Amino acid sequence: MRDSLDAEIVGAGLVTSGQPWRGVEFHAALASTNTRLRELVTGVATPTGPYAVSPAARDGGLWWVVLTDHQTGGRGRLGRVWEVPDRASVAVSCAVPVTDPAVAGWLPLLAGLALSRALRVVSRAAGHELDPRLKWPNDVLLGDDDDRKVSGILCELVAIPARAGGARETAYVVVVGTGVNVDQARDELPVDTATSLALAGAVVRREDVVVAYLRELAALLRGLDETASPASPVVGAVDEPTRAAYVAACSTVGARVRVHLPGGQEAVGDAVDIDRDGGLVVVTAGGRRTFAAGDVVHVRRP
């Protein structure tokens, strides 16, 4: 039998000096960590668990983390269902305040970059370093297992009343939901294009994945705004070093791609860059185009 996730280990690794994370809420089972966290940041619900009595609980879920052993109604982009066995994966959401809703498009990219770095570190410590790669805009692939998908990220922009107090006010929060296949066997995965850390050769603790991931994400986010402090950061603009780091880790850039667009349209071409707004730049037969959203398929070259 698989072990339940130890939320105390996660809390000790995240809610600590120098980290922005203010609380961790754990559920044995939950329909959706994103939905639960959205309820916290909008005031529909109040936090539960050991951090609920802290002063940070009054911040309405800002910089909080919601975890579950078993997400029963998880979803991905375009309404796709994310199905996993109990205690076999990471299902985590975090609430990130932003100064400008326009920056929200970068959050799934930054989360993917943070997770790829975390998986490399955690797997190396476990004795089998993995080679995570990013697929624009929201997937993490493992080159160790034929570029199969190990993680999907779903970000949702939530408008909340501006909150006074501290150095800033914020009216927007991005709920960043992340699923990571950790311990699944091949027959426990919903599609052949998916994989797990275990299948790729890395046997790791889920707690270590969560802590490493959210610490990496916090470091990336803090670097976006030099005026932010660890105690009260609010995410601002994406700088050039961060954009370049994402491009370097993204297997979509340099690939032949097919972009499926709303309304049944599609575009085919060579992905050549990620622009300052997080859009995918593709050179098609009709010229250079930039896509802010779309379902991307990597096309094998003849």
N, C-alpha and C positions, 0 to 999 in steps of 0.2 A: 504494500500500500504506500502511496506517495504521502509525504509529510505535508502538513499545513504550513503555509507561509508564516514566519515569525515576524509579526509587525513590530515587536519591540526592537529587533535588530535593525529593521528599516528606520524606525524612528530615531534610534541612537545614532545612526549614520547620517541622517538628514537634518533633524531638528537640533542643530548644534551651532556653535560659534562660527561665523564666517559663511554660513549657508543661509539662503533666503527662505528656505522651507519652514513653515510655521506649525504644521500639524499633519498627522497621518491618521487616516480613518480606515479601518480594516473591516471587511465583511466576509464571512465564510462563503456566501453566495450573493450575487447581485445581478440584476438584469443588465445594467450598464453603468460602468464607473463614470462615464461622461455625463450621463443623465443625473446621477447622484451628485456629482460635483457642481453641475449647473444649478441644481436645487440649492446648494450651499451658497454659491456666489450671488444668487438672486434673492436670497432670504426666504425661500419657500421652506427650507429645512435648516436645522441647526446641527453643528457637528456633534458626533458622539465619540466615545472612547476616551483614553487617558489625556488627550490634548484638548478636549472640549472645555476643560475648566481653566485653560490658560488665557491670558489677555488677548493672545492672537486669535482666539476663537471669535472674538467680537469683530474681526475684520471680514466676516462674511465669506470665508473660504479662500481669500486671496493667498496665494502661495501655499495652499493646502494640497495634500496628496490623498487620493482615494485608491484603495487596493482591494482586490477580491481573489479568493482561491478559484472561484468558478463563476465566470460571466455567462449568464444564461441567455442574454439577448443582445450580445455585442454586435456592432455593425461597423462597416468600413465605408469608404467613399462610394458614392452612387447607390447607397442603401444596401450594399452587399452584407450578407450575414457572416459573422466571424464566430465559428464554432470550435470549441476546445473541450477536451475532457477535464474533469475536476482535478485541480492541483498540478496540472501538467504545463502550465504556461504562466507568463506574467500578464496581468491585466491591470493597468495603472493609468490614472488620469491625474493631471496637475493643473492648477489654475495660475496663469501668468498674466499679470496686468500689463497693458500696453498703452503708450501715449497716443498712438495714432492707429486707427483700425486698418490703415493701408499696410502696416507692417505685419498684419496677421498672416498674409500669404507666405511669409518666410518661416513661420513657426513649424510647419511640418518638415520643412527642409532642415532647419536647425535641430529639431528633435531627431531626425534621421542621422544627422552628422554626429550628434552627441551619443546616440545609441551605438553607432558603428565603432566609435572610439571606445566606448565602454565594453562592448563585446570583445574587442581585441584584447583589452587589458585583462578582463575577467577570464577569458579562455587561456591567455598566456599563463596566468597564475595557476590555472587548473592543469597545465602541462600540455595543452594542445592549442596553440594560437590560431585563431580563425582569421579569415580574410573577408570581412564584411564589405559590401559595395552598396551604393545607393542607386535606387531607381527613382527618377523624378516622377511625381513630387513627394511620394509618401511611403515608399517601400524600402526595406533593407533586405538585400540578397546575400547569399553565402556562396562565394566562388568555390568553397571547399565541397559543395554539393551541387555542381552544375548550375550555379546562379539561381537556385531555388529561393523562394521567398521565406524568410524567417520572421519578419515583422511587418506590421502595417500600422500606420499612424493616421488618426482622424482628429482634426482640429476644428473647433467650433467657436466662433466669435459671439460673445455674450455682452449685450449692453446692460449696464447697471447704473443706478444713480451715482453721480459724482460723490466721492467720499472725501470729506475734509479731514485734516489731521496729518501731521508729519510735513514733509517738505513738498508734497505734491497732492494733486487730486487726479483720479483716474475714472474714466467713464466706460472703459472697455476692458474685458478680460478674455483671454483665449484659453479655452479648456482643451488641453492637449491629451488625447487618449492614445495609448500605445499598447499593442498586444505583441508579445514575443513568444514564439514556440520554443519551449525549453526542453521538455522531457518526452515529447511524443514519439512513439514508434511510427513507422511508415503507414501502417494501417489505421492509425488514429488521426491522420491528416485528411482534410476534406478534399484536396485536389493533389494531383501528381506534381504540380509546380511549386508545392510548399515543402518546407523542411523544418527541422528543429535543431537546436544546438547539439543535442545528444546524437542525432543522426550524422551531424557533421564532425563528430568526434570530441566534442567538448562537454564534459559532465560537470555542471556548475550548480551552485545554489541560486534559487530564484531571488533570495534576499540580496545576494551580491550583485546580481544583474540590476535590480532596482536602484540600489544605492549608487553604484558606479554610473548608471545612466543619468540619474537626476543630478548628481554632482557635476557631471560633464555638461549637462544642459544648463545648469546654473552658471557655470564658468563661461559658457558661450554667451548667454544672455547678459551677464554682467559686463562683458566686454563690449557690448553694443552701445553702452551709454556711460561715459566716463564720470558723469555727475551722480550716477546711482551708487548707493551704499549697500553693503551686504544686508543691512537691517531693513532697508526700504527701497529696493530696486524697482524700477518701472522700465520696461523694455522700450527703447527708442529705435533709431535707424540702424540698418545693417551696414557695416563698414566694408571696405574693399578686401581686407585680409580674410574676413569671414566668408565673403562671397567666393573668393578664390579657393579657400579651403574646401568649400562645398563642391565646387567644380572639380577639384582634384580627386575627390572621393566618389564622384557620380559616374556610374558606368553608362548612363544615358548620353552624356556628352561624348561625342565621337561615334555614336551608334547610328545606324539607319533605323528610323522610327516610323511608326504609324500612329497618328494621334486621332483618337476617336472623339468627336466633338458633339455637343448637344444638338439634337435635331437630326441625328443620323449621318452627319457629315464626317469626313475624315481628311487628314492631310498626311502625305508621305514625304519624307525628306531626310536630310542629315542633321542631327542635333549637334550644334556647334558651340553653344554657350548657355549660361544662366545669366539673365540681366540683373540690374540692381534691384528690381522689384521681385525677383524670384521667378520670373517667367522663363520658359524654355524657348530658346532661339533655334529655329529650324530653317534650313535652306531647302526650299521646295522647288519644283519645276517652275512655279510661278513667282519665285523670289523669296526673300528673307521674311519670315513671319515669327512673331513672338506669341506664345500661348501662356495665358495665366492659369488655365486649368484644362484638364483633358485626361482621358484614359490612354496611357502610352503603352505600345507594344514594341519591344525591340525586334527588329526584322533582321534575320540572318542574311548577310550579303551573299550573292551568288559566287 
